[in-house]
Amino acid sequence: MKKLHDGTIITDKINEMWGTDMTQTVTLGEGRAYVFVAVEHANSEIVGIHAARSANRFEALEPVRQGVRRCFAPSRPRGAWIEAAS
């Protein structure tokens, strides 16, 4: 079977593809902490980062939300995209 790619994902255009990842660590005072990131594949820029005590889907999507807000609606007030979409 032919391999589709070599394991490297790089794009030429910014905001074409993001990747997400999570790591965990243990702190002495707070216990386990989960750190989520969203990274731009074109230039390896971090577009969102979030730390939380739990690793659920809502926490995992927070860096993506930050990236969308930062890259696509930086000058709009909070909630303005909802009005524009309706």
PDB file of N, CA, C and O in Angstrom, chain B, residues numbered from 101:
ATOM      1  N   MET B 101       0.840  -1.176   0.000  1.00  0.00           N
ATOM      2  CA  MET B 101       0.000   0.000   0.000  1.00  0.00           C
ATOM      3  C   MET B 101       0.891   1.247   0.000  1.00  0.00           C
ATOM      4  O   MET B 101       1.854   1.319   0.763  1.00  0.00           O
ATOM      5  N   LYS B 102       0.576   2.221  -0.847  1.00  0.00           N
ATOM      6  CA  LYS B 102       1.357   3.448  -0.969  1.00  0.00           C
ATOM      7  C   LYS B 102       1.083   4.378   0.215  1.00  0.00           C
ATOM      8  O   LYS B 102      -0.068   4.596   0.591  1.00  0.00           O
ATOM      9  N   LYS B 103       2.138   4.913   0.785  1.00  0.00           N
ATOM     10  CA  LYS B 103       2.025   5.847   1.900  1.00  0.00           C
ATOM     11  C   LYS B 103       1.590   7.210   1.365  1.00  0.00           C
ATOM     12  O   LYS B 103       2.193   7.723   0.422  1.00  0.00           O
ATOM     13  N   LEU B 104       0.552   7.801   1.954  1.00  0.00           N
ATOM     14  CA  LEU B 104      -0.001   9.054   1.459  1.00  0.00           C
ATOM     15  C   LEU B 104       0.871  10.259   1.759  1.00  0.00           C
ATOM     16  O   LEU B 104       0.920  11.198   0.965  1.00  0.00           O
ATOM     17  N   HIS B 105       1.559  10.248   2.890  1.00  0.00           N
ATOM     18  CA  HIS B 105       2.471  11.344   3.212  1.00  0.00           C
ATOM     19  C   HIS B 105       3.555  10.844   4.158  1.00  0.00           C
ATOM     20  O   HIS B 105       3.468   9.742   4.700  1.00  0.00           O
ATOM     21  N   ASP B 106       4.577  11.675   4.344  1.00  0.00           N
ATOM     22  CA  ASP B 106       5.734  11.255   5.138  1.00  0.00           C
ATOM     23  C   ASP B 106       5.618  11.601   6.619  1.00  0.00           C
ATOM     24  O   ASP B 106       6.587  11.452   7.363  1.00  0.00           O
ATOM     25  N   GLY B 107       4.461  12.054   7.052  1.00  0.00           N
ATOM     26  CA  GLY B 107       4.268  12.411   8.452  1.00  0.00           C
ATOM     27  C   GLY B 107       4.467  13.888   8.739  1.00  0.00           C
ATOM     28  O   GLY B 107       4.264  14.333   9.869  1.00  0.00           O
ATOM     29  N   THR B 108       4.858  14.648   7.738  1.00  0.00           N
ATOM     30  CA  THR B 108       5.054  16.090   7.879  1.00  0.00           C
ATOM     31  C   THR B 108       3.894  16.809   7.217  1.00  0.00           C
ATOM     32  O   THR B 108       3.561  16.535   6.064  1.00  0.00           O
ATOM     33  N   ILE B 109       3.281  17.729   7.947  1.00  0.00           N
ATOM     34  CA  ILE B 109       2.172  18.499   7.384  1.00  0.00           C
ATOM     35  C   ILE B 109       2.575  19.967   7.382  1.00  0.00           C
ATOM     36  O   ILE B 109       2.648  20.600   8.435  1.00  0.00           O
ATOM     37  N   ILE B 110       2.833  20.497   6.209  1.00  0.00           N
ATOM     38  CA  ILE B 110       3.180  21.908   6.048  1.00  0.00           C
ATOM     39  C   ILE B 110       2.321  22.465   4.925  1.00  0.00           C
ATOM     40  O   ILE B 110       2.185  21.843   3.872  1.00  0.00           O
ATOM     41  N   THR B 111       1.752  23.617   5.146  1.00  0.00           N
ATOM     42  CA  THR B 111       0.956  24.271   4.109  1.00  0.00           C
ATOM     43  C   THR B 111       1.647  25.556   3.692  1.00  0.00           C
ATOM     44  O   THR B 111       2.473  26.093   4.430  1.00  0.00           O
ATOM     45  N   ASP B 112       1.312  26.043   2.519  1.00  0.00           N
ATOM     46  CA  ASP B 112       1.897  27.284   2.007  1.00  0.00           C
ATOM     47  C   ASP B 112       1.101  28.514   2.429  1.00  0.00           C
ATOM     48  O   ASP B 112       1.635  29.623   2.469  1.00  0.00           O
ATOM     49  N   LYS B 113      -0.167  28.317   2.739  1.00  0.00           N
ATOM     50  CA  LYS B 113      -1.042  29.441   3.060  1.00  0.00           C
ATOM     51  C   LYS B 113      -1.368  29.458   4.551  1.00  0.00           C
ATOM     52  O   LYS B 113      -1.666  28.422   5.146  1.00  0.00           O
ATOM     53  N   ILE B 114      -1.307  30.634   5.135  1.00  0.00           N
ATOM     54  CA  ILE B 114      -1.687  30.804   6.540  1.00  0.00           C
ATOM     55  C   ILE B 114      -3.198  30.622   6.669  1.00  0.00           C
ATOM     56  O   ILE B 114      -3.954  30.997   5.773  1.00  0.00           O
ATOM     57  N   ASN B 115      -3.626  30.049   7.780  1.00  0.00           N
ATOM     58  CA  ASN B 115      -5.027  29.779   8.112  1.00  0.00           C
ATOM     59  C   ASN B 115      -5.670  28.756   7.190  1.00  0.00           C
ATOM     60  O   ASN B 115      -6.892  28.739   7.038  1.00  0.00           O
ATOM     61  N   GLU B 116      -4.862  27.906   6.576  1.00  0.00           N
ATOM     62  CA  GLU B 116      -5.390  26.820   5.768  1.00  0.00           C
ATOM     63  C   GLU B 116      -5.559  25.554   6.615  1.00  0.00           C
ATOM     64  O   GLU B 116      -6.514  24.801   6.421  1.00  0.00           O
ATOM     65  N   MET B 117      -4.628  25.316   7.561  1.00  0.00           N
ATOM     66  CA  MET B 117      -4.711  24.124   8.396  1.00  0.00           C
ATOM     67  C   MET B 117      -4.055  24.375   9.759  1.00  0.00           C
ATOM     68  O   MET B 117      -2.924  24.853   9.845  1.00  0.00           O
ATOM     69  N   TRP B 118      -4.787  24.044  10.804  1.00  0.00           N
ATOM     70  CA  TRP B 118      -4.256  24.116  12.155  1.00  0.00           C
ATOM     71  C   TRP B 118      -4.180  22.695  12.717  1.00  0.00           C
ATOM     72  O   TRP B 118      -4.909  21.798  12.292  1.00  0.00           O
ATOM     73  N   GLY B 119      -3.293  22.520  13.666  1.00  0.00           N
ATOM     74  CA  GLY B 119      -3.210  21.266  14.397  1.00  0.00           C
ATOM     75  C   GLY B 119      -3.445  21.539  15.869  1.00  0.00           C
ATOM     76  O   GLY B 119      -3.200  22.648  16.344  1.00  0.00           O
ATOM     77  N   THR B 120      -3.915  20.543  16.592  1.00  0.00           N
ATOM     78  CA  THR B 120      -4.124  20.687  18.029  1.00  0.00           C
ATOM     79  C   THR B 120      -3.406  19.558  18.753  1.00  0.00           C
ATOM     80  O   THR B 120      -3.173  18.483  18.199  1.00  0.00           O
ATOM     81  N   ASP B 121      -3.068  19.829  19.990  1.00  0.00           N
ATOM     82  CA  ASP B 121      -2.414  18.805  20.810  1.00  0.00           C
ATOM     83  C   ASP B 121      -2.670  19.114  22.278  1.00  0.00           C
ATOM     84  O   ASP B 121      -3.070  20.223  22.633  1.00  0.00           O
ATOM     85  N   MET B 122      -2.434  18.120  23.124  1.00  0.00           N
ATOM     86  CA  MET B 122      -2.621  18.263  24.556  1.00  0.00           C
ATOM     87  C   MET B 122      -1.486  17.537  25.257  1.00  0.00           C
ATOM     88  O   MET B 122      -1.032  16.482  24.812  1.00  0.00           O
ATOM     89  N   THR B 123      -1.043  18.110  26.342  1.00  0.00           N
ATOM     90  CA  THR B 123      -0.089  17.442  27.215  1.00  0.00           C
ATOM     91  C   THR B 123      -0.576  17.605  28.645  1.00  0.00           C
ATOM     92  O   THR B 123      -1.424  18.451  28.927  1.00  0.00           O
ATOM     93  N   GLN B 124      -0.043  16.801  29.535  1.00  0.00           N
ATOM     94  CA  GLN B 124      -0.430  16.931  30.942  1.00  0.00           C
ATOM     95  C   GLN B 124       0.805  16.948  31.822  1.00  0.00           C
ATOM     96  O   GLN B 124       1.853  16.399  31.484  1.00  0.00           O
ATOM     97  N   THR B 125       0.644  17.590  32.947  1.00  0.00           N
ATOM     98  CA  THR B 125       1.718  17.665  33.922  1.00  0.00           C
ATOM     99  C   THR B 125       1.096  17.635  35.314  1.00  0.00           C
ATOM    100  O   THR B 125      -0.118  17.778  35.462  1.00  0.00           O
ATOM    101  N   VAL B 126       1.916  17.452  36.313  1.00  0.00           N
ATOM    102  CA  VAL B 126       1.439  17.451  37.696  1.00  0.00           C
ATOM    103  C   VAL B 126       2.119  18.592  38.432  1.00  0.00           C
ATOM    104  O   VAL B 126       3.338  18.750  38.362  1.00  0.00           O
ATOM    105  N   THR B 127       1.322  19.389  39.140  1.00  0.00           N
ATOM    106  CA  THR B 127       1.864  20.475  39.950  1.00  0.00           C
ATOM    107  C   THR B 127       1.755  20.081  41.418  1.00  0.00           C
ATOM    108  O   THR B 127       0.882  19.297  41.791  1.00  0.00           O
ATOM    109  N   LEU B 128       2.628  20.615  42.238  1.00  0.00           N
ATOM    110  CA  LEU B 128       2.609  20.289  43.662  1.00  0.00           C
ATOM    111  C   LEU B 128       1.377  20.845  44.361  1.00  0.00           C
ATOM    112  O   LEU B 128       0.808  20.190  45.234  1.00  0.00           O
ATOM    113  N   GLY B 129       0.964  22.049  43.980  1.00  0.00           N
ATOM    114  CA  GLY B 129      -0.148  22.678  44.676  1.00  0.00           C
ATOM    115  C   GLY B 129      -1.523  22.342  44.139  1.00  0.00           C
ATOM    116  O   GLY B 129      -2.481  22.266  44.907  1.00  0.00           O
ATOM    117  N   GLU B 130      -1.642  22.137  42.834  1.00  0.00           N
ATOM    118  CA  GLU B 130      -2.959  21.976  42.212  1.00  0.00           C
ATOM    119  C   GLU B 130      -3.239  20.573  41.688  1.00  0.00           C
ATOM    120  O   GLU B 130      -4.377  20.276  41.324  1.00  0.00           O
ATOM    121  N   GLY B 131      -2.257  19.723  41.640  1.00  0.00           N
ATOM    122  CA  GLY B 131      -2.462  18.383  41.080  1.00  0.00           C
ATOM    123  C   GLY B 131      -2.253  18.376  39.571  1.00  0.00           C
ATOM    124  O   GLY B 131      -1.427  19.122  39.045  1.00  0.00           O
ATOM    125  N   ARG B 132      -2.998  17.540  38.892  1.00  0.00           N
ATOM    126  CA  ARG B 132      -2.831  17.372  37.447  1.00  0.00           C
ATOM    127  C   ARG B 132      -3.359  18.587  36.678  1.00  0.00           C
ATOM    128  O   ARG B 132      -4.410  19.138  37.005  1.00  0.00           O
ATOM    129  N   ALA B 133      -2.609  18.991  35.652  1.00  0.00           N
ATOM    130  CA  ALA B 133      -3.013  20.100  34.781  1.00  0.00           C
ATOM    131  C   ALA B 133      -2.864  19.649  33.334  1.00  0.00           C
ATOM    132  O   ALA B 133      -1.894  18.979  32.981  1.00  0.00           O
ATOM    133  N   TYR B 134      -3.826  20.018  32.504  1.00  0.00           N
ATOM    134  CA  TYR B 134      -3.819  19.696  31.083  1.00  0.00           C
ATOM    135  C   TYR B 134      -3.590  20.984  30.300  1.00  0.00           C
ATOM    136  O   TYR B 134      -4.210  22.009  30.585  1.00  0.00           O
ATOM    137  N   VAL B 135      -2.702  20.930  29.317  1.00  0.00           N
ATOM    138  CA  VAL B 135      -2.391  22.102  28.498  1.00  0.00           C
ATOM    139  C   VAL B 135      -2.730  21.765  27.051  1.00  0.00           C
ATOM    140  O   VAL B 135      -2.218  20.797  26.489  1.00  0.00           O
ATOM    141  N   PHE B 136      -3.591  22.572  26.464  1.00  0.00           N
ATOM    142  CA  PHE B 136      -4.045  22.380  25.085  1.00  0.00           C
ATOM    143  C   PHE B 136      -3.486  23.507  24.222  1.00  0.00           C
ATOM    144  O   PHE B 136      -3.432  24.655  24.664  1.00  0.00           O
ATOM    145  N   VAL B 137      -3.069  23.191  22.994  1.00  0.00           N
ATOM    146  CA  VAL B 137      -2.570  24.208  22.065  1.00  0.00           C
ATOM    147  C   VAL B 137      -3.180  23.992  20.685  1.00  0.00           C
ATOM    148  O   VAL B 137      -3.538  22.874  20.315  1.00  0.00           O
ATOM    149  N   ALA B 138      -3.290  25.087  19.932  1.00  0.00           N
ATOM    150  CA  ALA B 138      -3.648  25.056  18.517  1.00  0.00           C
ATOM    151  C   ALA B 138      -2.510  25.752  17.777  1.00  0.00           C
ATOM    152  O   ALA B 138      -2.122  26.866  18.130  1.00  0.00           O
ATOM    153  N   VAL B 139      -1.977  25.091  16.748  1.00  0.00           N
ATOM    154  CA  VAL B 139      -0.790  25.570  16.047  1.00  0.00           C
ATOM    155  C   VAL B 139      -1.089  25.713  14.554  1.00  0.00           C
ATOM    156  O   VAL B 139      -1.708  24.839  13.949  1.00  0.00           O
ATOM    157  N   GLU B 140      -0.644  26.818  13.974  1.00  0.00           N
ATOM    158  CA  GLU B 140      -0.748  27.057  12.536  1.00  0.00           C
ATOM    159  C   GLU B 140       0.310  26.214  11.827  1.00  0.00           C
ATOM    160  O   GLU B 140       1.491  26.303  12.161  1.00  0.00           O
ATOM    161  N   HIS B 141      -0.097  25.395  10.852  1.00  0.00           N
ATOM    162  CA  HIS B 141       0.853  24.514  10.170  1.00  0.00           C
ATOM    163  C   HIS B 141       1.785  25.250   9.208  1.00  0.00           C
ATOM    164  O   HIS B 141       2.880  24.759   8.934  1.00  0.00           O
ATOM    165  N   ALA B 142       1.386  26.403   8.691  1.00  0.00           N
ATOM    166  CA  ALA B 142       2.217  27.112   7.710  1.00  0.00           C
ATOM    167  C   ALA B 142       3.480  27.694   8.330  1.00  0.00           C
ATOM    168  O   ALA B 142       4.543  27.672   7.709  1.00  0.00           O
ATOM    169  N   ASN B 143       3.373  28.218   9.556  1.00  0.00           N
ATOM    170  CA  ASN B 143       4.529  28.897  10.158  1.00  0.00           C
ATOM    171  C   ASN B 143       4.787  28.497  11.611  1.00  0.00           C
ATOM    172  O   ASN B 143       5.614  29.114  12.282  1.00  0.00           O
ATOM    173  N   SER B 144       4.103  27.495  12.094  1.00  0.00           N
ATOM    174  CA  SER B 144       4.245  26.979  13.467  1.00  0.00           C
ATOM    175  C   SER B 144       3.870  27.993  14.547  1.00  0.00           C
ATOM    176  O   SER B 144       4.301  27.864  15.693  1.00  0.00           O
ATOM    177  N   GLU B 145       3.088  28.978  14.201  1.00  0.00           N
ATOM    178  CA  GLU B 145       2.629  29.969  15.175  1.00  0.00           C
ATOM    179  C   GLU B 145       1.563  29.343  16.076  1.00  0.00           C
ATOM    180  O   GLU B 145       0.684  28.627  15.598  1.00  0.00           O
ATOM    181  N   ILE B 146       1.644  29.613  17.363  1.00  0.00           N
ATOM    182  CA  ILE B 146       0.611  29.171  18.294  1.00  0.00           C
ATOM    183  C   ILE B 146      -0.539  30.157  18.198  1.00  0.00           C
ATOM    184  O   ILE B 146      -0.369  31.343  18.479  1.00  0.00           O
ATOM    185  N   VAL B 147      -1.712  29.672  17.803  1.00  0.00           N
ATOM    186  CA  VAL B 147      -2.870  30.552  17.651  1.00  0.00           C
ATOM    187  C   VAL B 147      -3.780  30.500  18.875  1.00  0.00           C
ATOM    188  O   VAL B 147      -4.654  31.353  19.027  1.00  0.00           O
ATOM    189  N   GLY B 148      -3.586  29.511  19.750  1.00  0.00           N
ATOM    190  CA  GLY B 148      -4.362  29.431  20.974  1.00  0.00           C
ATOM    191  C   GLY B 148      -3.706  28.484  21.956  1.00  0.00           C
ATOM    192  O   GLY B 148      -3.080  27.499  21.565  1.00  0.00           O
ATOM    193  N   ILE B 149      -3.856  28.793  23.244  1.00  0.00           N
ATOM    194  CA  ILE B 149      -3.306  27.934  24.307  1.00  0.00           C
ATOM    195  C   ILE B 149      -4.241  28.020  25.511  1.00  0.00           C
ATOM    196  O   ILE B 149      -4.791  29.081  25.810  1.00  0.00           O
ATOM    197  N   HIS B 150      -4.413  26.896  26.192  1.00  0.00           N
ATOM    198  CA  HIS B 150      -5.359  26.842  27.308  1.00  0.00           C
ATOM    199  C   HIS B 150      -4.908  25.772  28.297  1.00  0.00           C
ATOM    200  O   HIS B 150      -4.523  24.677  27.888  1.00  0.00           O
ATOM    201  N   ALA B 151      -4.951  26.073  29.582  1.00  0.00           N
ATOM    202  CA  ALA B 151      -4.646  25.112  30.643  1.00  0.00           C
ATOM    203  C   ALA B 151      -5.897  24.911  31.486  1.00  0.00           C
ATOM    204  O   ALA B 151      -6.638  25.855  31.757  1.00  0.00           O
ATOM    205  N   ALA B 152      -6.120  23.663  31.898  1.00  0.00           N
ATOM    206  CA  ALA B 152      -7.332  23.351  32.661  1.00  0.00           C
ATOM    207  C   ALA B 152      -7.087  22.166  33.589  1.00  0.00           C
ATOM    208  O   ALA B 152      -6.105  21.436  33.448  1.00  0.00           O
ATOM    209  N   ARG B 153      -8.001  21.992  34.539  1.00  0.00           N
ATOM    210  CA  ARG B 153      -7.921  20.856  35.463  1.00  0.00           C
ATOM    211  C   ARG B 153      -8.548  19.592  34.894  1.00  0.00           C
ATOM    212  O   ARG B 153      -8.288  18.494  35.387  1.00  0.00           O
ATOM    213  N   SER B 154      -9.372  19.738  33.857  1.00  0.00           N
ATOM    214  CA  SER B 154      -9.973  18.557  33.235  1.00  0.00           C
ATOM    215  C   SER B 154      -9.644  18.548  31.746  1.00  0.00           C
ATOM    216  O   SER B 154      -9.321  19.583  31.163  1.00  0.00           O
ATOM    217  N   ALA B 155      -9.731  17.375  31.145  1.00  0.00           N
ATOM    218  CA  ALA B 155      -9.398  17.220  29.728  1.00  0.00           C
ATOM    219  C   ALA B 155     -10.637  16.788  28.961  1.00  0.00           C
ATOM    220  O   ALA B 155     -10.674  15.695  28.396  1.00  0.00           O
ATOM    221  N   ASN B 156     -11.654  17.647  28.940  1.00  0.00           N
ATOM    222  CA  ASN B 156     -12.869  17.302  28.207  1.00  0.00           C
ATOM    223  C   ASN B 156     -12.912  18.049  26.871  1.00  0.00           C
ATOM    224  O   ASN B 156     -12.026  18.853  26.581  1.00  0.00           O
ATOM    225  N   ARG B 157     -13.921  17.789  26.074  1.00  0.00           N
ATOM    226  CA  ARG B 157     -13.998  18.374  24.733  1.00  0.00           C
ATOM    227  C   ARG B 157     -14.125  19.892  24.756  1.00  0.00           C
ATOM    228  O   ARG B 157     -13.666  20.559  23.828  1.00  0.00           O
ATOM    229  N   PHE B 158     -14.727  20.440  25.778  1.00  0.00           N
ATOM    230  CA  PHE B 158     -14.880  21.893  25.858  1.00  0.00           C
ATOM    231  C   PHE B 158     -13.521  22.562  26.104  1.00  0.00           C
ATOM    232  O   PHE B 158     -13.198  23.581  25.494  1.00  0.00           O
ATOM    233  N   GLU B 159     -12.748  21.977  26.995  1.00  0.00           N
ATOM    234  CA  GLU B 159     -11.406  22.505  27.267  1.00  0.00           C
ATOM    235  C   GLU B 159     -10.514  22.361  26.030  1.00  0.00           C
ATOM    236  O   GLU B 159      -9.725  23.254  25.723  1.00  0.00           O
ATOM    237  N   ALA B 160     -10.643  21.231  25.322  1.00  0.00           N
ATOM    238  CA  ALA B 160      -9.820  20.969  24.139  1.00  0.00           C
ATOM    239  C   ALA B 160     -10.116  21.953  23.006  1.00  0.00           C
ATOM    240  O   ALA B 160      -9.221  22.279  22.226  1.00  0.00           O
ATOM    241  N   LEU B 161     -11.340  22.421  22.907  1.00  0.00           N
ATOM    242  CA  LEU B 161     -11.705  23.350  21.831  1.00  0.00           C
ATOM    243  C   LEU B 161     -11.384  24.807  22.148  1.00  0.00           C
ATOM    244  O   LEU B 161     -11.447  25.655  21.258  1.00  0.00           O
ATOM    245  N   GLU B 162     -11.048  25.109  23.377  1.00  0.00           N
ATOM    246  CA  GLU B 162     -10.761  26.496  23.757  1.00  0.00           C
ATOM    247  C   GLU B 162      -9.640  27.134  22.929  1.00  0.00           C
ATOM    248  O   GLU B 162      -9.811  28.270  22.488  1.00  0.00           O
ATOM    249  N   PRO B 163      -8.499  26.465  22.694  1.00  0.00           N
ATOM    250  CA  PRO B 163      -7.469  27.100  21.865  1.00  0.00           C
ATOM    251  C   PRO B 163      -7.920  27.330  20.423  1.00  0.00           C
ATOM    252  O   PRO B 163      -7.472  28.281  19.782  1.00  0.00           O
ATOM    253  N   VAL B 164      -8.794  26.478  19.911  1.00  0.00           N
ATOM    254  CA  VAL B 164      -9.329  26.688  18.558  1.00  0.00           C
ATOM    255  C   VAL B 164     -10.215  27.927  18.553  1.00  0.00           C
ATOM    256  O   VAL B 164     -10.146  28.741  17.632  1.00  0.00           O
ATOM    257  N   ARG B 165     -11.051  28.069  19.587  1.00  0.00           N
ATOM    258  CA  ARG B 165     -11.901  29.261  19.702  1.00  0.00           C
ATOM    259  C   ARG B 165     -11.047  30.518  19.752  1.00  0.00           C
ATOM    260  O   ARG B 165     -11.351  31.510  19.090  1.00  0.00           O
ATOM    261  N   GLN B 166      -9.971  30.473  20.546  1.00  0.00           N
ATOM    262  CA  GLN B 166      -9.065  31.617  20.635  1.00  0.00           C
ATOM    263  C   GLN B 166      -8.448  31.936  19.270  1.00  0.00           C
ATOM    264  O   GLN B 166      -8.351  33.101  18.884  1.00  0.00           O
ATOM    265  N   GLY B 167      -8.035  30.900  18.549  1.00  0.00           N
ATOM    266  CA  GLY B 167      -7.434  31.102  17.237  1.00  0.00           C
ATOM    267  C   GLY B 167      -8.393  31.697  16.234  1.00  0.00           C
ATOM    268  O   GLY B 167      -8.026  32.594  15.476  1.00  0.00           O
ATOM    269  N   VAL B 168      -9.624  31.205  16.222  1.00  0.00           N
ATOM    270  CA  VAL B 168     -10.636  31.754  15.311  1.00  0.00           C
ATOM    271  C   VAL B 168     -10.882  33.217  15.632  1.00  0.00           C
ATOM    272  O   VAL B 168     -10.942  34.059  14.736  1.00  0.00           O
ATOM    273  N   ARG B 169     -11.022  33.505  16.890  1.00  0.00           N
ATOM    274  CA  ARG B 169     -11.266  34.891  17.296  1.00  0.00           C
ATOM    275  C   ARG B 169     -10.072  35.787  16.945  1.00  0.00           C
ATOM    276  O   ARG B 169     -10.251  36.906  16.465  1.00  0.00           O
ATOM    277  N   ARG B 170      -8.867  35.292  17.185  1.00  0.00           N
ATOM    278  CA  ARG B 170      -7.658  36.074  16.933  1.00  0.00           C
ATOM    279  C   ARG B 170      -7.393  36.275  15.441  1.00  0.00           C
ATOM    280  O   ARG B 170      -7.021  37.369  15.017  1.00  0.00           O
ATOM    281  N   CYS B 171      -7.583  35.219  14.646  1.00  0.00           N
ATOM    282  CA  CYS B 171      -7.204  35.269  13.231  1.00  0.00           C
ATOM    283  C   CYS B 171      -8.300  35.765  12.302  1.00  0.00           C
ATOM    284  O   CYS B 171      -8.000  36.288  11.229  1.00  0.00           O
ATOM    285  N   PHE B 172      -9.559  35.615  12.685  1.00  0.00           N
ATOM    286  CA  PHE B 172     -10.637  35.954  11.771  1.00  0.00           C
ATOM    287  C   PHE B 172     -11.530  37.089  12.241  1.00  0.00           C
ATOM    288  O   PHE B 172     -12.254  37.661  11.425  1.00  0.00           O
ATOM    289  N   ALA B 173     -11.510  37.436  13.505  1.00  0.00           N
ATOM    290  CA  ALA B 173     -12.388  38.505  13.990  1.00  0.00           C
ATOM    291  C   ALA B 173     -11.703  39.328  15.075  1.00  0.00           C
ATOM    292  O   ALA B 173     -12.292  39.533  16.136  1.00  0.00           O
ATOM    293  N   PRO B 174     -10.471  39.811  14.845  1.00  0.00           N
ATOM    294  CA  PRO B 174      -9.752  40.504  15.923  1.00  0.00           C
ATOM    295  C   PRO B 174     -10.345  41.848  16.319  1.00  0.00           C
ATOM    296  O   PRO B 174     -10.132  42.299  17.445  1.00  0.00           O
ATOM    297  N   SER B 175     -11.071  42.493  15.438  1.00  0.00           N
ATOM    298  CA  SER B 175     -11.566  43.829  15.770  1.00  0.00           C
ATOM    299  C   SER B 175     -13.041  43.845  16.134  1.00  0.00           C
ATOM    300  O   SER B 175     -13.578  44.903  16.463  1.00  0.00           O
ATOM    301  N   ARG B 176     -13.708  42.701  16.085  1.00  0.00           N
ATOM    302  CA  ARG B 176     -15.131  42.655  16.418  1.00  0.00           C
ATOM    303  C   ARG B 176     -15.328  42.503  17.924  1.00  0.00           C
ATOM    304  O   ARG B 176     -14.558  41.803  18.582  1.00  0.00           O
ATOM    305  N   PRO B 177     -16.347  43.151  18.469  1.00  0.00           N
ATOM    306  CA  PRO B 177     -16.645  42.946  19.891  1.00  0.00           C
ATOM    307  C   PRO B 177     -17.171  41.531  20.130  1.00  0.00           C
ATOM    308  O   PRO B 177     -17.667  40.883  19.209  1.00  0.00           O
ATOM    309  N   ARG B 178     -17.060  41.064  21.359  1.00  0.00           N
ATOM    310  CA  ARG B 178     -17.489  39.705  21.713  1.00  0.00           C
ATOM    311  C   ARG B 178     -18.953  39.488  21.342  1.00  0.00           C
ATOM    312  O   ARG B 178     -19.804  40.311  21.682  1.00  0.00           O
ATOM    313  N   GLY B 179     -19.256  38.396  20.650  1.00  0.00           N
ATOM    314  CA  GLY B 179     -20.607  38.064  20.261  1.00  0.00           C
ATOM    315  C   GLY B 179     -21.052  38.643  18.920  1.00  0.00           C
ATOM    316  O   GLY B 179     -22.135  38.310  18.440  1.00  0.00           O
ATOM    317  N   ALA B 180     -20.239  39.502  18.306  1.00  0.00           N
ATOM    318  CA  ALA B 180     -20.629  40.152  17.059  1.00  0.00           C
ATOM    319  C   ALA B 180     -20.760  39.147  15.923  1.00  0.00           C
ATOM    320  O   ALA B 180     -21.580  39.347  15.027  1.00  0.00           O
ATOM    321  N   TRP B 181     -19.975  38.073  15.934  1.00  0.00           N
ATOM    322  CA  TRP B 181     -20.055  37.084  14.857  1.00  0.00           C
ATOM    323  C   TRP B 181     -21.405  36.377  14.843  1.00  0.00           C
ATOM    324  O   TRP B 181     -21.862  35.930  13.791  1.00  0.00           O
ATOM    325  N   ILE B 182     -22.045  36.273  16.007  1.00  0.00           N
ATOM    326  CA  ILE B 182     -23.364  35.634  16.064  1.00  0.00           C
ATOM    327  C   ILE B 182     -24.375  36.487  15.312  1.00  0.00           C
ATOM    328  O   ILE B 182     -25.196  35.967  14.556  1.00  0.00           O
ATOM    329  N   GLU B 183     -24.314  37.799  15.522  1.00  0.00           N
ATOM    330  CA  GLU B 183     -25.206  38.705  14.816  1.00  0.00           C
ATOM    331  C   GLU B 183     -24.956  38.686  13.322  1.00  0.00           C
ATOM    332  O   GLU B 183     -25.900  38.719  12.532  1.00  0.00           O
ATOM    333  N   ALA B 184     -23.677  38.633  12.923  1.00  0.00           N
ATOM    334  CA  ALA B 184     -23.336  38.635  11.506  1.00  0.00           C
ATOM    335  C   ALA B 184     -23.786  37.353  10.818  1.00  0.00           C
ATOM    336  O   ALA B 184     -24.125  37.380   9.635  1.00  0.00           O
ATOM    337  N   ALA B 185     -23.797  36.228  11.536  1.00  0.00           N
ATOM    338  CA  ALA B 185     -24.151  34.953  10.949  1.00  0.00           C
ATOM    339  C   ALA B 185     -25.659  34.784  10.801  1.00  0.00           C
ATOM    340  O   ALA B 185     -26.105  33.971   9.990  1.00  0.00           O
ATOM    341  N   SER B 186     -26.441  35.518  11.550  1.00  0.00           N
ATOM    342  CA  SER B 186     -27.890  35.332  11.484  1.00  0.00           C
ATOM    343  C   SER B 186     -28.559  36.222  10.479  1.00  0.00           C
ATOM    344  O   SER B 186     -29.778  36.168  10.321  1.00  0.00           O
TER     345      SER B 186
END
